[in-house]
Amino acid sequence: MDAPLHGREARTLLCLRGISKSFGAVAALRDVSLDLRPGEVHALVGENGAGKSTLIKVITGAHAPDAGTLEIQGRRVESHSPRRARELGVAVIYQQPALFGELTVAENLLIGSDGPLLDWRARRRRAAELLARVEAGVDPGALVRELAPAQQQLVEIARALRSEAPILILDEPTAVLARTESERLLQILLRLRERGAGILYISHRLEEVERIADRVSVLRDGRLVWSAPMAELTRPALVAHMVGRELAEPQARGAGAAGPVLLEVAGLTSREAGLHDISLQVRAGEIVGLGGLVGAGRTELARCLVGLAPFQGGEVRVGGGVIKPRSPKDALACGIACVPEDRRRHGVLPALDVSENLTLPRLEAHTRRGLLDREGELAFARRWIERLRIKVPSPQTEVAALSGGNQQKVALARWLACEPRVLVLDEPTQGIDVGGRQEIHGLILEAAAKGCAVLLISSDLPELLELSDRIVVLRRGRVAGALPRAGASQEAVMSLALGLEGAA
């Protein structure tokens, strides 16, 4: 049974002491201790694979620790489970929404909260109220599988807030959210903190951590290497604790090469994707950013370019030739590769190992007389693992065993290795730590320097501004405007995205 605590420890909402957890020969957590107090935001940061997700699973009862103690709301938890965690007041918002795709939004929001009789009208009304709290703009009757990843995340957030739990754990909650949605969530968290909730906040977006965290703890290689009040840390010091090494200065982004037009979209219209008369160009060696709010049509445009969504009007040209791909395989044959936004559904095959994921689009390059050259495949995978610093025991490790950020690196490496003429990147650094983010930025710049035309979709405005030669902003499925690098700013991008008067 859970034992009651007394004294100072009873005043903490969450207390972990000496937590260790291994998976075979891999030590995911090593003697980790931290606590969470009422009315505070405690940020937990670290590189991908540092142990953050494993620690969450220990807190929520998904993993049993090999050593150490866990205390929740003044009780030492001896026999833990996800159900027990919920009973003790723990609510979690995961990086990948844990929703039922075949159920409606309302059913997902209120599952398990009904009595013996269902009042469908009251359920829909309650769901609408929960969605309004996060300004999701989602139909309660819509099937979850039909929502974009960012909309699913807002539903997940609304569901977690339903319980009014005193302990709220958030794992990269803004990774797929645009600036306005992220700002909305941060304001909600600050109000919850004022009401006495304890919030464990995990994010690679250090500007968010600096803004809302009272304390910050740093995990590195499964160990707690630093914990202090946020006010005592500078950004460079925090990064140094996270990566354990000096990071090179970011590459300066000069003007893109004035090469020929490689990708031309002219008047593209798609009923299914909700796109209307989209026109843009990307030249060889150029990075064109694609900005806009959630649902503006950015991902939908990417899907049209790689044959995942049909379009009825307009043309797509690559190198001057008209193409109309019916699948990603067709698109790759025409010179277009895309790193998709939804890593879990479209970016990787979790049941295959890392080497198999990396070589899947180009198996012919690793085949000899109809037989797979497994040694060559593994050697190729090792080069990309080293290049992107993918934290993995071996190339033969299943992708399902990797952290979310390392899965994202595998998805990116798969398509970079194809050396396409046109590279479409949809949220390429989503869930990536500060060191990995800089490495991926370097790879994007390198691809452009080699003459690739890059279309970069990102909800992270600083990223978009840092890398792009031009920024095209979508609003409600249409081009709202374009900004040259010299005239681009966060305010200018948001003005176009919101349709404000006087947007340049």
Beta strands, then each sheet from edge to edge (+ up, - down):
strand 1: 3-4
strand 2: 14-23
strand 3: 26-36
strand 4: 40-45
strand 5: 67-72
strand 6: 75-76
strand 7: 90-93
strand 8: 167-171
strand 9: 198-202
strand 10: 215-220
strand 11: 223-229
strand 12: 261-270
strand 13: 275-283
strand 14: 287-291
strand 15: 313-318
strand 16: 321-323
strand 17: 336-339
strand 18: 367-368
strand 19: 371-372
strand 20: 422-426
strand 21: 453-457
strand 22: 470-475
strand 23: 478-484
sheet 1: 1+ 6- 5+ 2- 3+
sheet 2: 7+ 8+ 9+ 4+ 10+ 11-
sheet 3: 13+ 12- 15+ 16-
sheet 4: 17+ 20+ 21+ 14+ 22+ 23-
sheet 5: 18+ 19-
end
